[in-house]
Amino acid sequence: QVQLVESGGGLVQPGGSLRLSCEASGTIFRIYAMGWYRQAPGKQRELVATITRDGSTNYADSVKGRFTISRDNTKNMVYLQMNSLKSEDTAVYYCNADVGRSVVLRYSSWGQGTQVTVSS
């Protein structure tokens, strides 16, 4: 029902910045929490940041002070501003959204992911 498409990934040097975007489309009804997760080769997928509909945020300790998550409810979009990037930030970043017609009748939707590579 809902499609999430990420964009903005790419190759960046250590210390650089990238801004990821994710747009939700289709039969949305209502988007609740949204977030960004990442998965590096050989590692489990981990939470990067989440944001509720009213703007409450949560970050992984590894990205606090460097990443900022935000959303535009009118556009059904969520963003991840990544500054001071490190090589360990290299991963496929996935957009996530809890979507449904109600709090109870909601499900988690995922995008296809966008590659972020931090290397000199």
C-alpha positions in Angstrom: 0.0 0.0 0.0 2.7 2.4 0.9 5.9 3.0 -1.0 9.0 4.6 0.5 11.8 5.9 -1.7 15.1 7.1 -0.4 17.4 9.5 -2.1 20.5 11.5 -1.4 23.1 8.7 -0.8 26.5 8.7 -2.4 30.2 8.9 -1.9 31.5 11.5 0.5 34.9 12.1 2.2 35.3 11.9 5.9 34.1 15.0 7.6 31.7 15.8 4.8 28.0 16.0 4.8 25.0 14.3 3.1 21.3 14.9 3.3 19.1 11.9 2.8 15.4 12.2 1.9 12.6 9.7 2.0 9.2 10.2 0.4 6.2 8.1 1.2 3.5 7.6 -1.4 0.5 5.4 -2.1 -2.3 4.5 0.3 -0.9 6.2 3.4 -3.9 7.0 5.6 -1.6 8.3 8.3 2.1 8.2 9.0 3.1 7.8 12.6 6.7 7.4 13.6 9.4 7.6 10.9 13.0 6.7 11.1 16.3 5.9 9.5 18.2 2.6 9.9 21.4 1.4 8.5 23.2 -1.8 7.8 26.8 -2.2 7.1 28.3 -5.3 5.4 28.4 -8.2 7.8 26.5 -6.3 10.5 23.0 -6.2 11.8 20.6 -3.4 10.8 20.7 -0.7 13.5 18.6 2.2 14.3 20.1 5.6 13.4 17.3 8.0 14.3 13.5 8.1 14.7 11.0 10.9 14.9 7.4 10.9 15.9 4.6 12.8 14.2 4.8 15.6 16.8 8.6 15.9 16.4 10.0 13.9 19.2 13.4 12.5 18.2 15.7 9.7 19.2 19.2 9.0 18.0 21.8 6.3 18.3 24.7 7.3 20.5 27.1 7.0 17.6 25.4 9.7 15.6 24.3 12.2 18.3 25.5 15.7 17.6 26.3 14.8 14.0 23.0 13.7 12.5 19.6 15.4 12.5 16.3 13.8 11.6 13.4 15.9 10.5 10.1 15.5 8.8 7.5 17.3 6.8 4.1 15.9 7.5 2.5 17.8 4.7 4.8 16.3 2.1 5.0 12.8 3.7 8.8 13.1 3.9 11.5 12.5 6.4 15.1 13.7 6.1 18.4 12.9 7.7 21.1 15.5 7.7 24.4 13.9 8.2 27.4 16.0 9.2 30.9 15.2 10.2 30.7 11.8 8.5 33.0 9.1 9.5 34.1 5.9 7.7 32.1 3.9 10.1 28.9 5.6 8.9 29.3 3.7 5.7 26.2 1.6 5.2 23.0 1.2 3.3 20.5 3.5 4.9 16.9 2.6 5.0 13.8 4.7 5.5 11.1 3.4 7.8 7.6 4.5 8.5 4.8 3.3 10.7 1.7 3.7 8.6 -2.0 2.8 9.1 -5.5 4.0 9.4 -5.2 4.1 13.2 -2.6 3.6 15.9 -3.7 0.0 16.3 -4.1 -0.8 12.7 -0.7 0.2 11.5 2.3 -1.5 10.1 5.9 -0.8 9.4 7.0 0.0 5.8 10.5 0.1 4.5 12.3 1.7 1.6 14.8 -0.1 -0.7 17.7 1.7 0.9 20.3 4.1 -0.3 24.1 3.6 -0.2 26.2 6.0 1.8 29.9 5.5 1.5 32.3 7.6 3.5 35.8 7.3 2.1 38.8 9.3 1.1 
